[in-house]
Amino acid sequence: MAFMEKPPARKVLLDDTVPLTAAIEASQSLQSHTEYIIRVQRGISVENSWQVVRRYSDFDLLNNSLQIAGLSLPLPPKKLIGNMDREFIAERQKGLQNYLNVITTNHILSNCELVKKFLDPNNYSANYTEIALQQVSMFFRSEPKWEVVEPLKDIGWRIRKKYFLMKIKNQPKERLVLSWADLGPDKYLSDKDFQCLIKLLPSCLHPYIYRVTFATANESSALLIRMFNEKGTLKDLIYKAKPKDPFLKKYGNPKKIQGLELQQIKTYGRQILEVLKFLHDKGFPYGHLHASNVMLDGDTCRLLDLENSLLGLPSFYRSCFSQFRKINTLESVDVHCFGHLLYEMTYGRPPDSVPVDSFPPAPSMAVVAVLESTLSCEACKNGMPTVSRLLQMPLFSDVLLTTSEKPQFKIPTKLKEALRIAKECIEKRLIEEQKQIHQHRRLTRAQSHHGSEEERKKRKILARKKSKRSAVENSEEHSAKYSNSNNSGSGASSPLTSPSSPTPPSTAVEHAPF
């Protein structure tokens, strides 16, 4: 029996990774406070925008909640006297706009539930922890051997994915982690195929995949149980974080930035590439590689969250690779995300922006060679190498892996076909999004170019030249008519036959070439 008797069959069409931008359009002073009217836009379409009204106290409350990230955010200070003065309000509005710019361009902050609820309360008003608890309770009705120890509050970055620390009643000392997740915008599998594939995950055995202990699903969500690992993930190792801490606290502002040793980079990188190749060869879509999805088990990396692509969840780095039209397959997405992971392992932090123009000194030039092939301007423009090509590069080709565990993951032919079709649908949505972003970027560049000071000067010069030319042409035409009239000597109408009769000036607006 499924863990929910009558689940609402729905698919979340909203992609939580699409960036939100916010611009304060106006302010209005009431009796004792000032309200700021904010225009929020999702993605590139101005049609997908709305207004929210916020007071300074709302900003202050948000800022206090975000302090867990350990960042120094530029919220303008409080002022008790004179805070209704027009000049002060205008200056504060500028400060609040700067604050919004900072939190919406920070990759971790912009994806957190606090910021989403502040900017888009209509779409993020639900209490997802409550929803998860309800569905987990339903699950326990049919599986009474499990018991919740405590919720693991906000340990992940996803808004619609929740975690709970678990135990088995007859093995009370053993700890497990239950994850519950809603469906995402890329869920294209039929309900039947989706549930079959989720239940197939515990049968997947691979030395570099973290074992799923139990998995089940219904038409609206999935629930999986894995062993709890005290050491945490690869990201926890890099940031020296505690696995149970909230995501913002762990990774918002690392106290000590330090990359891994070269041998760790080589070994972990090779293990991750091997499991990516295994999944690609099996035709199993992944697309969710990042340091928090790699569990550390001794000196072995094991991949997490194979269920994400089945659920249709968007990738952590989607807002990044959606900018590059050559990164348009899930295989190329995995390779690009591997570049992000390698950068983090090498330098102890993510890149400031992508593409990366130049790389800081690394433990080996072989590391830089792989980074250039996945994160450089040229790579993002021309396309990603294959996983097989990365395995052949000097950084990984001489790494010897010692494991006796034989990979095993049998996917029935019918489900393989369903995965292939779902993968094509996921890639189709990505390609369409990339096309829209590309067209928007071209239009923005053209408008910016057209509105530049240099272009305005060019248009003024052209307009003056055109005006002078028209004046000369009109003068010549007038002279020709006057001369012809005098030559005829009478009022008889006679057509002009001069071969040099000017063409009337065009009424079309002339633009300088872009």
C-alpha positions in Angstrom: 0.0 0.0 0.0 1.3 3.5 -0.9 2.1 5.8 2.0 -0.8 8.1 1.0 -4.2 6.6 0.3 -5.5 9.4 -2.0 -2.7 11.7 -2.9 -3.4 14.8 -5.0 -2.1 14.0 -8.4 -0.2 17.1 -9.3 3.1 18.2 -10.7 4.8 21.4 -9.5 5.2 23.5 -12.7 7.2 26.1 -10.9 11.0 25.9 -11.3 12.4 27.1 -8.0 15.9 27.6 -9.6 14.7 30.3 -12.0 16.2 33.6 -10.6 14.0 36.3 -9.1 14.9 39.9 -9.6 13.5 42.7 -7.5 13.2 46.5 -8.2 11.7 49.0 -5.8 9.3 51.0 -8.0 8.0 53.5 -5.4 7.5 54.2 -1.7 4.4 55.5 0.1 4.4 57.1 3.5 1.5 56.2 5.9 0.9 57.6 9.4 3.8 55.9 11.2 5.8 54.0 8.6 6.8 53.8 5.0 5.9 51.0 2.6 8.1 50.1 -0.4 6.4 48.8 -3.6 8.6 46.1 -5.1 8.3 44.8 -8.7 9.5 41.1 -8.6 10.2 39.2 -11.9 10.8 35.5 -12.4 13.3 34.8 -15.2 13.5 37.0 -18.3 9.8 37.6 -19.1 8.4 41.0 -17.9 5.0 39.4 -18.1 6.0 37.0 -15.3 6.2 39.8 -12.7 4.2 41.0 -9.7 4.2 43.6 -7.0 4.8 43.0 -3.3 4.6 45.7 -0.6 7.2 45.6 2.2 8.0 47.8 5.2 11.5 48.3 6.6 10.6 46.0 9.5 10.0 43.2 7.0 13.4 43.7 5.6 14.9 43.8 9.1 13.1 40.5 10.0 14.4 38.8 6.8 17.9 40.1 7.5 17.8 38.7 11.0 16.8 35.3 9.7 19.6 35.3 7.1 22.2 36.0 9.8 22.6 32.3 10.2 24.6 32.3 6.9 27.3 34.4 8.6 27.3 37.0 5.9 27.6 40.8 6.3 24.6 42.0 4.4 24.2 45.7 3.5 20.8 46.4 5.1 20.5 50.2 5.8 20.5 50.9 9.6 17.4 51.7 11.6 16.5 55.3 12.3 14.0 56.3 15.0 13.9 60.1 14.5 13.4 61.8 11.1 12.6 58.5 9.4 9.7 60.1 7.5 11.7 62.8 5.8 11.5 62.7 2.1 15.3 62.8 1.6 15.8 60.1 4.1 13.2 57.8 2.5 14.8 58.3 -0.9 18.2 57.5 0.5 16.9 54.4 2.4 15.1 53.2 -0.8 18.5 53.2 -2.6 20.0 51.2 0.3 17.2 48.7 0.3 17.5 48.3 -3.5 21.2 47.5 -3.0 20.3 45.0 -0.3 17.8 43.3 -2.7 20.5 43.2 -5.4 22.9 41.4 -3.1 20.5 38.7 -1.9 19.1 37.9 -5.3 22.5 37.5 -6.9 23.9 35.3 -4.2 23.4 31.7 -5.4 22.7 30.2 -2.0 20.6 33.1 -0.5 18.5 33.5 -3.7 17.5 29.8 -3.6 16.6 29.7 0.1 13.0 29.6 1.3 13.3 32.8 3.4 14.1 34.9 0.3 11.5 33.2 -1.9 8.7 33.8 0.7 9.8 37.4 1.0 9.6 38.1 -2.7 6.9 35.6 -3.8 4.5 34.9 -0.9 1.8 33.6 -3.2 3.9 30.6 -4.5 5.8 29.9 -1.3 3.1 30.2 1.4 2.9 26.5 2.1 4.6 24.9 5.1 6.5 22.1 3.4 7.7 20.6 6.7 4.1 20.1 7.7 3.3 18.5 4.3 6.2 16.2 4.6 5.3 15.2 8.1 1.8 14.3 7.0 3.0 12.1 4.2 5.7 10.5 6.4 3.0 9.7 9.0 0.9 8.0 6.3 3.9 5.9 5.4 4.4 4.8 9.0 0.8 3.3 9.0 1.9 0.6 6.6 5.6 0.4 7.7 5.5 0.4 11.5 9.0 -0.7 12.1 10.4 2.8 11.4 10.4 5.6 13.8 11.2 9.3 13.5 14.0 10.5 15.9 13.9 14.2 14.9 13.5 16.5 11.8 16.7 17.6 10.2 15.6 21.2 9.7 16.9 22.9 6.5 19.9 20.7 6.0 19.4 20.8 2.2 18.9 23.7 -0.2 15.6 22.5 -1.8 12.4 24.1 -0.6 10.3 21.1 -1.4 12.6 18.4 0.0 12.6 17.6 3.7 14.8 15.3 5.8 14.2 13.3 9.1 16.6 11.3 11.3 15.2 7.8 11.7 15.7 4.6 13.6 14.5 1.0 13.3 12.5 0.0 16.4 14.4 -3.3 16.9 17.8 -1.6 16.2 17.5 1.6 18.3 21.1 2.6 18.0 21.3 2.6 14.3 20.5 6.0 12.6 19.1 6.5 9.1 17.9 9.5 7.1 14.5 9.7 5.5 14.1 12.2 2.6 10.7 13.3 1.2 10.4 15.3 -2.0 7.6 16.7 -4.1 7.4 16.4 -7.9 9.2 19.0 -10.0 8.7 20.6 -13.4 10.7 18.0 -15.2 8.7 14.9 -14.2 7.8 13.3 -17.5 7.5 9.7 -16.5 4.1 8.2 -16.2 3.0 7.6 -12.6 3.3 3.8 -13.0 6.9 4.0 -14.5 7.9 6.6 -11.9 6.8 4.5 -9.0 8.5 1.4 -10.5 11.8 3.2 -11.0 11.8 4.7 -7.5 11.2 1.2 -6.0 14.1 -0.1 -8.2 16.7 2.2 -6.6 17.5 -0.1 -3.6 18.6 -2.7 -6.1 21.3 -0.4 -7.4 24.7 -1.6 -6.2 27.8 0.4 -7.2 31.0 1.1 -5.2 30.5 4.9 -5.8 26.7 5.1 -5.3 25.4 5.6 -1.7 23.0 2.7 -1.1 19.3 3.3 -0.8 17.9 1.2 2.1 14.2 1.7 1.2 12.2 3.6 -1.4 8.6 4.1 -2.2 6.5 6.7 -4.2 3.0 7.7 -5.1 1.5 10.0 -7.7 2.7 13.1 -6.0 6.0 12.5 -4.2 8.7 10.0 -3.2 10.2 8.8 0.1 13.6 7.3 0.5 15.6 6.0 3.4 19.5 5.8 3.6 22.0 5.2 6.4 23.0 8.3 8.3 26.7 9.1 7.8 28.3 11.1 10.7 31.1 12.3 8.4 28.7 14.0 6.0 29.2 14.9 2.4 32.2 16.0 0.3 31.0 19.6 0.8 31.0 19.1 4.6 34.7 18.0 4.3 35.6 21.0 2.1 33.8 23.6 4.4 34.6 21.7 7.6 30.9 21.7 8.4 28.6 19.6 10.7 26.2 17.5 8.6 23.2 18.2 10.8 23.5 22.0 10.6 21.2 24.1 8.3 22.5 24.6 4.7 22.9 28.3 5.1 25.0 28.0 8.2 27.2 25.3 6.7 28.0 26.9 3.4 26.8 30.5 3.5 30.2 32.0 4.5 33.0 29.5 5.2 35.3 30.6 7.9 38.4 29.0 6.4 38.8 28.6 2.7 41.1 25.7 1.9 41.1 23.2 -1.0 41.8 19.5 -0.7 45.2 17.8 -1.2 46.1 16.9 -4.8 45.8 13.1 -4.2 42.3 13.6 -2.8 41.3 15.7 -5.8 42.6 13.0 -8.2 41.0 10.0 -6.3 37.6 11.6 -5.6 37.5 13.1 -9.1 38.2 9.7 -10.7 35.6 7.9 -8.5 32.9 10.5 -9.4 33.7 10.3 -13.1 33.5 6.5 -13.0 30.0 6.5 -11.5 28.9 9.2 -14.0 30.1 7.0 -16.9 28.2 4.0 -15.4 25.0 5.9 -15.2 25.4 7.4 -18.7 26.1 3.9 -20.1 22.9 2.6 -18.4 20.9 5.4 -19.9 20.0 6.7 -16.5 19.6 10.5 -16.4 21.4 12.2 -13.5 22.0 16.0 -13.9 22.4 16.7 -10.1 26.1 16.6 -9.4 27.4 19.0 -6.7 29.5 18.6 -3.6 26.5 18.1 -1.3 25.3 15.2 -3.4 28.5 13.2 -2.8 28.7 11.3 0.4 32.1 10.5 2.0 32.6 7.0 3.2 36.2 6.8 4.4 38.3 7.6 1.3 35.4 6.7 -1.0 33.0 9.1 -2.7 29.5 7.8 -3.2 26.8 9.6 -5.3 23.5 10.6 -3.7 20.0 11.5 -4.9 19.6 9.4 -8.1 15.8 9.9 -7.5 16.0 13.7 -8.3 15.8 13.2 -12.1 12.9 10.8 -11.7 11.0 13.3 -9.6 11.7 16.0 -12.2 13.6 18.3 -9.9 15.7 21.1 -11.3 19.5 21.1 -10.9 21.4 23.2 -8.3 23.4 24.8 -11.1 20.5 25.2 -13.6 20.5 29.0 -13.5 24.2 28.8 -14.5 24.2 26.2 -17.4 20.9 27.5 -18.8 23.0 30.5 -20.1 25.0 28.3 -22.4 23.3 26.7 -25.4 26.0 24.1 -26.0 25.3 22.5 -22.6 22.1 21.0 -23.7 22.2 17.3 -22.7 22.1 15.7 -19.3 25.5 14.2 -20.0 27.0 17.6 -20.8 25.3 19.0 -17.7 27.0 16.4 -15.6 30.4 17.3 -17.1 29.9 21.0 -16.5 28.7 20.4 -12.9 31.8 18.2 -12.4 33.8 21.3 -13.3 32.1 23.3 -10.5 32.8 20.4 -8.1 36.5 20.2 -9.1 36.9 23.9 -8.7 35.4 23.6 -5.2 37.7 20.7 -4.3 40.7 22.7 -5.6 40.1 26.1 -4.1 37.8 25.4 -1.2 35.0 27.6 -2.6 32.8 27.8 -5.7 33.8 30.1 -8.6 32.7 33.7 -8.3 31.1 33.5 -11.8 31.0 31.2 -14.8 32.5 31.2 -17.3 35.9 31.6 -15.5 38.3 33.9 -17.4 41.4 32.8 -15.5 42.1 30.3 -12.8 44.1 30.9 -9.6 47.2 28.8 -9.0 46.4 25.2 -8.5 48.3 22.2 -7.0 48.9 21.0 -10.6 48.5 22.3 -14.1 46.7 19.0 -14.8 43.9 20.4 -12.5 43.7 23.6 -14.5 43.5 21.7 -17.8 40.3 19.9 -16.6 38.9 23.2 -15.2 39.5 24.9 -18.5 37.8 22.1 -20.4 34.6 22.5 -18.3 34.3 26.1 -17.0 36.3 28.4 -19.4 34.7 30.8 -21.9 35.8 28.5 -24.8 34.3 25.4 -23.2 31.0 27.0 -22.4 30.8 28.4 -25.9 31.9 25.3 -27.8 30.6 22.5 -25.6 31.7 20.0 -22.9 34.0 17.1 -23.3 32.6 13.6 -22.6 33.2 11.8 -19.3 35.4 9.3 -21.2 37.5 12.1 -22.4 38.0 13.5 -18.9 39.0 10.0 -17.6 41.8 10.0 -20.2 43.2 13.4 -19.1 46.5 13.3 -17.1 44.8 14.3 -13.8 42.8 11.1 -13.6 44.3 8.6 -16.1 47.0 7.3 -13.6 44.6 6.9 -10.6 44.3 3.3 -9.5 41.0 2.3 -8.0 40.8 -0.7 -5.7 37.3 -2.0 -5.2 35.9 -5.6 -5.2 32.3 -4.5 -5.4 30.8 -5.4 -8.8 28.3 -2.7 -10.1 24.8 -4.0 -10.5 21.7 -2.1 -11.7 19.2 -4.0 -13.8 16.6 -1.8 -15.5 13.9 -3.5 -17.5 13.8 -2.7 -21.2 10.4 -1.0 -20.9 11.6 1.3 -18.2 14.8 2.1 -20.1 12.6 3.3 -23.0 10.5 5.4 -20.5 13.8 6.9 -19.1 15.0 7.7 -22.6 11.8 9.6 -23.5 11.8 11.4 -20.1 15.4 12.4 -20.7 14.6 13.8 -24.1 11.7 15.9 -22.6 14.0 17.3 -19.9 16.6 18.3 -22.5 13.9 19.8 -24.7 12.7 22.1 -21.9 16.3 23.1 -21.2 17.0 23.9 -24.9 13.8 26.0 -25.1 14.8 27.9 -22.0 18.3 28.5 -23.3 16.8 29.7 -26.6 14.6 32.2 -24.8 17.5 33.5 -22.7 19.7 33.8 -25.8 17.1 35.8 -27.7 16.5 38.0 -24.6 20.3 38.6 -24.3 20.6 39.6 -27.9 17.6 42.0 -27.6 19.0 43.5 -24.5 22.4 44.1 -26.1 20.8 45.6 -29.2 18.7 48.0 -27.0 21.7 48.9 -24.9 23.8 49.5 -28.0 21.0 51.6 -29.6 20.6 53.6 -26.4 24.3 54.2 -25.8 25.8 57.8 -25.9 27.9 57.0 -28.9 24.9 55.7 -30.9 22.8 58.7 -30.0 25.6 61.0 -31.3 25.8 59.0 -34.5 22.0 59.2 -35.0 22.1 63.0 -34.4 24.9 63.4 -37.0 23.0 61.3 -39.5 19.8 63.2 -38.9 21.6 66.6 -39.4 23.1 65.3 -42.7 19.8 64.0 -43.8 18.1 67.3 -42.9 20.8 69.3 -44.9 20.5 66.9 -47.9 16.7 67.3 -47.9 17.0 71.1 -47.7 19.4 71.1 -50.7 17.2 68.7 -52.7 14.1 70.8 -52.0 16.0 74.0 -53.0 17.1 72.4 -56.3 13.6 71.2 -57.0 12.1 74.6 -56.3 14.8 76.2 -58.7 14.0 73.7 -61.4 10.3 74.4 -61.2 10.9 78.2 -61.3 13.2 77.9 -64.3 10.7 75.7 -66.2 7.9 78.0 -65.5 9.8 81.0 -66.9 10.9 79.0 -70.0 7.3 78.0 -70.9 6.2 81.6 -71.0 2.5 80.6 -70.4 0.3 79.0 -67.8 0.1 75.8 -69.8 0.8 72.7 -67.8 3.9 70.9 -68.9 5.5 67.9 -67.2 9.1 68.1 -65.9 11.4 66.1 -68.1 14.7 66.8 -66.4 16.6 63.6 -65.9 18.1 64.9 -62.7 14.8 65.3 -60.9 15.4 64.4 -57.3 13.7 61.5 -55.5 11.4 62.7 -52.6 13.0 62.2 -49.2 12.0 58.9 -47.5 9.7 59.2 -44.5 11.2 56.0 -42.9 13.2 56.4 -39.7 16.9 55.8 -40.3 18.9 53.9 -37.7 22.6 53.5 -37.3 23.6 49.9 -38.1 24.0 47.7 -35.0 
